[in-house]
Amino acid sequence: MKTDQAAAGMPAGIKRTVTAGKRRVGDRIFSTLTWIFAASIAVVLFALLAVLYIDAAPAVDRFGLSFLASSSWDPVKELFGALPAIYGTLLSSLIALVIAVPVSLGSAIFLAELAPDWIRRSGSFLIEMLAAIPSVIIGLWGLFVMVPVIRDPVQKWLGASLGFLPLFQGPPFGVGFLAAGIILAIMIIPIITAVSREAMRAVPVTQREAMLALGATRWESIQRAVLPYCRSGLIGGIILGLGRALGETMAVTMVIGNAYKLTDSLFSPGVTIASKIASEFSEASGDIYIGSLVELAIVLFAITLIVNIIARLMVWRLVSVRISGE
């Protein structure tokens, strides 16, 4: 009360000075807090890497870089290599992207540009709900519903029609890289669709109106005005989906078959880094065995980091090209 009364008796200039001083103190406190929060993220990241490296040190010291090129996985002889897991991770994610990107972009274009309002609202809600389904539920659905359908008739038809290609040779097990790629595509379609739809909705209406005023059709307006304008957002959505595909664990573990080998056939069972860690970490014993699994985790982290760096560079280049073009 005394402070308020004293402030009430101050001249106007002094009041403004006191108020400005309080604001500067508040700004400094806010700036310091935000700096601490931002730095804490980097600290957590480096601490995570440090702990992983310490746990993986026995395997790193024993195998070195040969761990990345070896196909062995023998816990009895303590011989471990990451090549089949790396191959399976990249192959299943590539299959998922090949399936998911056209479906996601087509769905996003329809919802953002062509669909009536009632379909746009309900469709967007369903896509967001699909993204919220736990992966273990999708994995169970894939194991009991999708895998039998893939085994017969999908794999049998592909084998009969395209069996001359190494990709479609071998017995139709149902489980394998093809099933893992499809289940991953189902999981990343909602993510890519939602991000792409929001990127298209962020395009100014004047872009579309200008193209239509020049005599363009609806599709030409989308193709030449909307998609080029938001392509950095589209690429960001695709990379976000790829990151989810690279790190997915439970659903892939249920349908990929868990065979640690290199193969050309999409029908063959395989393994990913995440599924290998999930299926064996609970039974691992010994420093070398545990260290090898942790080193697999470091490899997965490195792959994800490289993918995100490439995505950032691509988005930066696209934004630079668009700005220079304007």
C-alpha positions in Angstrom: 0.0 0.0 0.0 2.8 2.4 0.9 4.6 1.6 -2.3 1.4 2.2 -4.4 0.8 5.5 -2.5 4.4 6.6 -3.1 4.1 5.7 -6.8 0.8 7.6 -7.0 2.5 10.7 -5.8 5.3 10.5 -8.3 5.5 12.7 -11.4 4.4 11.1 -14.7 7.9 10.8 -16.1 9.2 9.0 -13.1 6.2 6.6 -13.2 7.0 5.7 -16.8 10.7 5.1 -15.9 9.7 2.7 -13.1 7.3 0.9 -15.3 9.8 0.5 -18.1 12.4 -0.7 -15.6 10.0 -3.4 -14.3 9.3 -4.4 -17.9 13.0 -4.7 -18.7 13.5 -6.9 -15.6 10.6 -9.1 -16.7 12.0 -9.3 -20.2 15.4 -10.4 -18.9 13.8 -13.1 -16.7 11.7 -14.4 -19.6 14.7 -14.4 -21.9 16.8 -16.3 -19.4 14.1 -18.9 -18.8 13.6 -19.5 -22.5 17.4 -19.8 -22.9 17.5 -22.4 -20.1 14.7 -24.4 -21.6 16.4 -24.4 -25.0 19.7 -25.4 -23.5 18.1 -28.2 -21.5 17.0 -29.9 -24.8 20.6 -29.9 -26.0 21.8 -31.2 -22.6 19.3 -34.0 -22.6 20.4 -35.0 -26.1 24.1 -35.1 -25.3 23.4 -36.9 -22.1 21.4 -39.5 -24.0 24.2 -40.0 -26.5 26.8 -40.2 -23.7 24.8 -42.9 -21.8 24.2 -44.9 -25.0 27.9 -44.7 -26.0 29.0 -45.9 -22.5 26.6 -48.9 -22.7 27.7 -49.7 -26.2 31.5 -49.3 -25.5 32.2 -53.0 -25.1 30.7 -53.8 -28.6 32.3 -50.7 -30.1 35.8 -51.6 -28.8 35.5 -55.2 -30.0 33.9 -54.8 -33.4 34.7 -51.3 -34.5 33.3 -50.2 -37.9 33.0 -53.9 -39.0 29.8 -53.9 -36.9 28.1 -52.0 -39.7 29.2 -54.3 -42.4 28.8 -57.7 -40.7 25.7 -60.0 -41.1 26.4 -62.2 -38.1 24.2 -62.3 -35.0 25.3 -65.2 -32.8 24.8 -64.5 -29.1 26.5 -67.9 -28.2 29.8 -66.9 -30.0 29.3 -63.2 -29.3 29.5 -62.3 -32.9 27.3 -59.4 -33.9 26.7 -57.2 -36.9 24.2 -54.6 -37.9 23.9 -54.9 -41.7 20.7 -57.0 -42.0 18.9 -54.7 -39.4 20.0 -51.6 -41.3 18.9 -53.1 -44.6 15.6 -54.1 -43.2 15.0 -50.7 -41.6 15.7 -48.8 -44.9 13.8 -51.3 -47.1 10.6 -51.4 -45.0 10.6 -47.6 -44.7 11.1 -47.2 -48.5 8.2 -49.5 -49.2 6.1 -47.5 -46.8 7.0 -44.2 -48.5 6.3 -45.7 -52.0 2.8 -46.6 -50.8 2.0 -43.7 -48.5 3.2 -40.7 -50.3 0.8 -40.8 -53.3 -2.1 -41.8 -51.1 -1.3 -39.1 -48.5 -0.8 -36.3 -51.1 -3.9 -37.3 -53.0 -6.0 -37.3 -49.8 -4.5 -33.9 -48.7 -5.3 -32.3 -52.1 -8.9 -33.6 -51.9 -9.5 -32.5 -48.4 -7.8 -29.1 -48.8 -9.0 -28.2 -52.3 -11.8 -30.3 -53.7 -13.9 -31.8 -50.9 -17.2 -30.1 -49.7 -17.2 -28.8 -46.2 -19.0 -31.7 -44.5 -16.5 -34.2 -46.1 -13.5 -32.0 -45.2 -14.5 -31.8 -41.6 -15.3 -35.5 -41.1 -12.4 -36.7 -43.2 -9.9 -34.6 -41.3 -11.3 -35.9 -38.0 -11.0 -39.5 -39.1 -7.4 -39.0 -40.3 -6.5 -37.5 -36.9 -8.2 -40.4 -35.1 -6.3 -42.9 -37.2 -3.0 -41.2 -36.3 -3.9 -41.6 -32.6 -4.4 -45.4 -32.7 -1.6 -47.2 -30.7 0.8 -49.1 -32.8 0.3 -52.3 -30.9 -3.4 -52.3 -31.9 -2.4 -51.7 -35.6 0.1 -54.5 -35.2 -2.5 -57.0 -33.9 -4.8 -56.0 -36.8 -2.0 -56.5 -39.2 -1.1 -59.9 -37.9 -4.6 -61.4 -37.8 -6.3 -59.6 -40.7 -3.7 -58.1 -43.1 -1.1 -60.9 -43.1 -3.6 -63.6 -44.3 -4.8 -61.3 -47.1 -1.2 -60.5 -48.1 -0.4 -64.2 -48.2 -3.4 -65.1 -50.3 -4.2 -63.6 -52.8 -1.7 -60.7 -52.8 1.7 -62.5 -52.7 0.4 -65.5 -54.7 -0.8 -63.1 -57.5 2.5 -61.1 -57.4 4.5 -64.3 -57.5 2.5 -65.6 -60.5 2.6 -62.4 -62.4 5.9 -60.8 -61.5 7.8 -63.9 -60.2 10.6 -63.3 -62.8 11.7 -60.4 -60.6 13.9 -61.1 -57.5 11.6 -58.8 -55.5 8.6 -61.2 -55.8 10.3 -64.6 -55.6 10.0 -67.1 -52.8 7.1 -68.8 -50.8 4.2 -66.6 -49.8 4.6 -66.5 -46.0 2.5 -63.4 -45.5 4.9 -62.0 -42.9 7.9 -60.2 -44.3 9.1 -57.0 -45.7 6.0 -56.4 -47.8 3.7 -56.7 -44.8 6.0 -54.5 -42.7 6.0 -51.9 -45.4 2.3 -51.9 -45.8 1.7 -51.7 -42.0 4.2 -48.8 -41.8 2.4 -47.0 -44.7 -0.9 -47.3 -42.9 0.7 -45.7 -39.8 2.4 -42.8 -41.6 -0.4 -41.9 -44.0 -2.4 -39.9 -41.4 0.8 -38.0 -40.4 1.8 -37.0 -44.0 -1.8 -36.3 -44.9 -2.5 -34.0 -41.9 0.8 -32.0 -42.4 0.3 -31.7 -46.1 -3.3 -30.6 -45.7 -2.3 -27.9 -43.3 0.5 -26.8 -45.6 -2.0 -26.4 -48.5 -4.5 -24.6 -46.4 -1.7 -22.1 -45.5 -1.4 -21.1 -49.2 -2.9 -17.6 -49.7 -6.2 -17.6 -51.6 -4.8 -15.0 -53.9 -2.5 -17.6 -55.4 -5.5 -19.7 -56.5 -7.5 -16.7 -57.6 -4.7 -15.4 -59.8 -4.3 -18.7 -61.6 -8.1 -19.0 -62.1 -8.2 -15.5 -63.4 -5.7 -16.3 -66.0 -7.9 -19.1 -67.3 -6.4 -22.1 -65.5 -8.6 -25.1 -64.6 -9.0 -26.2 -61.0 -6.3 -28.9 -61.4 -3.9 -26.5 -63.1 -4.4 -24.0 -60.2 -3.5 -26.8 -57.7 -0.6 -28.0 -59.8 1.0 -24.7 -60.6 0.0 -22.4 -57.8 -0.7 -24.4 -54.6 1.7 -27.3 -54.7 4.8 -25.3 -55.7 4.0 -22.7 -53.0 3.8 -25.3 -50.2 6.3 -27.9 -51.4 8.6 -27.2 -48.4 5.7 -28.1 -46.1 4.9 -31.2 -48.1 8.5 -32.4 -47.9 8.5 -31.7 -44.2 5.4 -33.9 -43.8 7.0 -36.7 -45.8 10.2 -36.6 -43.7 8.1 -36.6 -40.5 6.4 -39.7 -41.7 9.7 -41.3 -42.7 11.0 -40.6 -39.2 8.0 -42.4 -37.7 8.6 -45.4 -40.1 12.3 -45.6 -39.2 11.6 -45.8 -35.5 8.4 -47.9 -35.4 8.7 -51.0 -33.2 5.8 -53.0 -32.1 3.7 -53.1 -35.2 6.7 -54.0 -37.4 7.9 -56.7 -34.9 4.5 -58.4 -35.2 4.5 -58.7 -39.0 8.1 -58.7 -40.3 8.9 -62.3 -39.3 12.2 -61.5 -37.4 14.7 -63.3 -39.7 18.2 -61.9 -39.5 19.4 -62.1 -43.1 19.9 -60.2 -46.3 17.4 -61.0 -49.1 16.2 -59.6 -52.3 12.6 -60.8 -51.9 9.9 -58.7 -50.4 8.1 -62.0 -49.4 11.0 -63.0 -47.1 10.9 -62.4 -43.4 13.4 -59.9 -42.1 14.2 -57.5 -39.3 14.5 -53.8 -38.5 16.7 -52.1 -35.9 13.8 -51.3 -33.7 12.2 -54.7 -33.9 15.6 -56.4 -33.2 16.1 -54.3 -30.1 12.5 -54.8 -28.9 12.6 -58.6 -29.4 15.9 -59.4 -27.8 16.8 -56.7 -25.2 14.9 -58.4 -22.4 16.8 -61.6 -22.8 20.2 -60.2 -23.6 23.0 -61.0 -21.2 26.7 -60.1 -21.1 28.3 -56.8 -21.9 29.0 -57.6 -25.6 25.4 -58.7 -26.3 23.8 -55.7 -24.5 26.4 -53.4 -26.0 25.6 -54.6 -29.5 21.9 -53.9 -29.0 22.7 -50.4 -27.7 25.0 -49.9 -30.6 22.1 -50.7 -32.9 20.2 -48.0 -31.1 23.0 -45.5 -31.9 23.0 -46.6 -35.5 19.2 -45.9 -35.7 19.7 -42.5 -34.0 22.4 -41.7 -36.6 20.1 -42.7 -39.5 17.3 -40.6 -38.2 19.6 -37.7 -37.7 21.0 -37.9 -41.2 17.5 -38.1 -42.7 16.5 -35.0 -40.8 19.6 -33.1 -41.8 18.9 -34.0 -45.5 15.3 -32.9 -45.1 16.4 -29.5 -43.5 18.8 -28.9 -46.4 16.1 -29.7 -49.0 13.5 -27.4 -47.3 16.1 -24.7 -47.0 17.0 -25.0 -50.7 13.4 -25.0 -51.8 12.6 -21.9 -49.7 15.7 -20.2 -51.0 14.8 -21.0 -54.6 11.2 -19.7 -54.0 12.5 -16.4 -52.5 15.0 -15.8 -55.3 12.2 -16.5 -57.8 10.0 -14.0 -56.2 
